[in-house]
Amino acid sequence: MATQKSHIRKNDMVKVLSGKDRGKTGKVLKVLPARNRVVVENINFIKRHTRANPQRNIQGGVLEKELPIVASNLIVICPECNEPTRVGRRQLENGRNVRVCKKCDGVMDKL
C-alpha cells in the first residue's frame, strides 16, 4: 500500500472533527504517513498502567500519554486567518510547491 501525501504536517495547528475530543484544537507532534495517523498535543489521551522497574529506572503507576488519531478526523487551522480550512496546493514563481488556505488564499508553509 503506497502512502498518500498528507494535508497535515508537523507543528500545524489542527482541530478535531470527530471522536471523543471533537472540537478541541492542538499542535501536531508527529505524523505517521504509513498508518495515516497523527499524534496531536493534549488530544486522544489514554491511561497506561505500568509496573515499576528499578533496573530501567521506571517508576510505576498510572501514566497518561497521547495516542495517534486518524488524519481524516482533523482539519488544519490557517495561521493567517485563524480559521479551520481545507488545504490547497500552489506552485510559486520560484518553482516551490506550497500549501494554501482555501478561505483566505494565504500561504500556510513557512517560506
N, C-alpha and C positions, 0 to 999 in steps of 0.2 A: 504494500500500500504506500503510495507516494504521499509525502507531506505537502499540504497546501499552504501557500503563503498566508500568514495570519494578518488580520487588520489590527492586532494588538501587539505592542512592543513593550519591553521593559521600561519602567519609570513612567508609563502612561497613567493618567487618572481614569478610572473606569467606574461605571455604575452597574449594579447587578439588576438584571431584568426579571429573573425568576428564581424560585427556590426559597429557602428559609431566611436568607439575607436580602430579599428583594427590597430595592430602594436604597440600599447602603452604597457608599462610594469608598474607594480605596485606591492605593497606588500598587501597580503591578511589580511584584518582586522577582518573579521568574516565569518564563514562557516555556512550555513543553510542547513543541510543534508536532512531535511524533504521536503524541496522545491527544492532541487538540485541546490541551488544558492549560490553565494559567493559575499561578499562585498569587493571591491578592492580599495585601496587608489588612489584618483585622477582619477578614471575611472567611467563612467556612471553617470555624474553629471546631476542634474535637478535643475531648478529654482522653488522654492516654495514661493508663495506669501502668507505672513502671516499678520494677523491683530494684532495690538498691544493689549496687555492685561496687564494693570498695576498691577492687583491683583496677577498674576502669575509671574510678573517681566519679561514679554516677550516683546521685542522690535519688532515693526512691520517692514515690508519691504520685499525685495526680498532676500531670503536665498538660498544658494546653498548647496546641500547635495548629497552624493553618494547613489545610489540605487543598490540592488543586481543584479548581472549578472549571466546568466546560466553557470554552471560549465563546460559544454561541449564546450563552446566557449573560454576556457582558456587552456593554456599549461604551465606546470611547467618549470622554468628555474633552471637548475642544479647549485648548489652553487660551485661545484668543477670546471667544465669545462665552466661554464657561458653560456651554450647553451640551447635553448628550447628543451625539450626532453620528451619522453614518460616515464612513471614510471613503473618499475617492482618491484616485491617483492621477498625477500630472507630471509631465516632463518639463523641467525648467530650461531656460535658454542655454545654460551651460551643459545640458545633457543629463542632469541628475534627476532621478525619479523621486518624488516626494509624495507624502500623504496629504490630502487637503480635506478640509471640513466641508460637508455638503450644505451646511446652513449659511456660514459666513464667508465661505470660499477662502479661508485663511490657511496658511501652511502649518501643518501640525508637527513636522520634523524640524529639529534644530539645524540651522544652516552653517 
